[in-house]
Amino acid sequence: MHHRPFSVTTLGTGAALPARGRYPTAQVVNVHDGLYLVDCGEGTQERLRVAGINFQRINHIFISHLHGDHYLGLMGLISSMHLMGRQSPLHIHGPADLKAIIDIQLRASGTWLRFQMHFHATDPISGTVVLDEPGLTVSLLALRHRLPCTGFLFREKPALRGLRQDRVHEIPQFKRQAVKEGEDLILPNGTHVPNADLTVDPLPARAYAYCSDTAYEPALVPFLSKVDLLYHEATFTEALAARAKETLHSTAAQAARIAASAEVSRLLLGHFSSRYKHADVLLTEALAVFPRSLLSFEGGVFEVGG
Amino acid sequence: MHHRPFSVTTLGTGAALPARGRYPTAQVVNVHDGLYLVDCGEGTQERLRVAGINFQRINHIFISHLHGDHYLGLMGLISSMHLMGRQSPLHIHGPADLKAIIDIQLRASGTWLRFQMHFHATDPISGTVVLDEPGLTVSLLALRHRLPCTGFLFREKPALRGLRQDRVHEIPQFKRQAVKEGEDLILPNGTHVPNADLTVDPLPARAYAYCSDTAYEPALVPFLSKVDLLYHEATFTEALAARAKETLHSTAAQAARIAASAEVSRLLLGHFSSRYKHADVLLTEALAVFPRSLLSFEGGVFEVGG
């Protein structure tokens, strides 16, 4: 069992037009108690409050693209972070134009942020690493949409090997880090102890992939291979496949086909068109293709792996 | 009794920092069933839905100033108007910089609006007429705040005189409009009938003034004289008068002093700082100065005159 948290909270499941109690897209990814915000539709700061998430703990915000339902809550969130006395730096990753949109609004409101805001422009090239932290990398996924659009792949770094409890007393303190990293142990008397006798395999590294908004895009499959949780947009049913194609969105069946091809553990559906009163119809369609499909919902928390 | 509607729906009563179930500032003014939106904080489109107001009926939006809690819901509202097939023109009145903020975001999202959007830049000069419709004028109020900021004065045009039901048969059809407009009647036989014998006074024209955000500003008083309803911000209590002065906001007592000096019929308070769990403390303070004070609340509807 994994003890270090890795989960996704879905704050909104709606598409471009808010309706039916659905909010626009925003997610909080918790990796080892670090909080990462992915997309930030209008009202996200309120949804964070409702979910009981302290937004001052968020240090990185990732914006997929510049359709309003994915970023219009960002200025309000930045403003509230500022007014509530934030001092720690904030990193925003998104399309280059987003910086101009933020800057013009800070200027117009006469706001001088009390914290440092670092903007990192994203180019939609799959595999580009945009964040490299001690336990985590975040890399980009090139989605296919009407605007430049990136998904985000959160991948734990491989953990160190575990020391066997029954052998740990044999390993001198100063050698333990090296053994965890896979080295064999040479005792003072020259005895060679193979690493495999002293350690157990680490827990497998987990991964979460976020793909919204995108047309059906098989080129993503190698990058999504065997992730523990894949969030994939499912705006329409197959009955509206033509509309999906025209607007560069996906059907639930297409999302499920991507999940099946990539052999992911679980598929999480979202970005439901307001025409569907109940998202159940989208789930049914996905389940027929990929049985480990599930629906996101407002405030839902989904474990990654484990 | 007035039969033509004139009312204000307050969608949000919070100040810069949303909290305590309060939403940022937005109001819908209904004048003779025409709907006018005043300010548009984040989430306004959702609040309109909750209030059961069809936002496609709004043709004019007035933005007081460019602090986020007064305009950050505008892009989402414009986007939803567009996605829901709006075709009728939309007029936006606000500080000049707002146009650039809208344009950069429409461009970044690749949105080509299906309806005409007309932008009218406001200069904070009290008395400037920004809208002149058959039954209504809207003019500006120069507020005193950290940014250029305008209030809005909605004033009914004087109605025509009413024809006395017991005399109306004496007035030839083609003369009735002239009599309503105040002319005397000359009968075919030369008899002169004074207008006063044929008509009754029209209902008095009503007025609503919106003042947010502003420091205590006695220069407003002549422009607010005897309005039926004055909305005035009341961000703080007198205990925080220094903070009010520093941030160019008003205390509840200051709002009430303005109301008393202008001899308005009723004072409506709003824009409550998040530090006040209950706005009651602000009402108590205002009532001590001006007895016809009341609190706005989320979704509250307030009649203008009548």
Interface residues (C-beta under 8 A of the other chain):
Chain A: A16 L17 P18 A19 E42 G43 Q45 E46 R49 L66 H67 G68 D69 L72 G73 M75 G76 S79 S80 L83 M84 P95 D97 L98 A100 I101 I104 Q105 R107 A108 S109 G110 R146 L147
Chain B: A16 L17 P18 A19 E42 G43 Q45 E46 R49 L66 H67 G68 D69 L72 G73 M75 G76 S79 S80 L83 M84 P95 D97 L98 A100 I101 I104 Q105 R107 A108 S109 G110 R146 L147
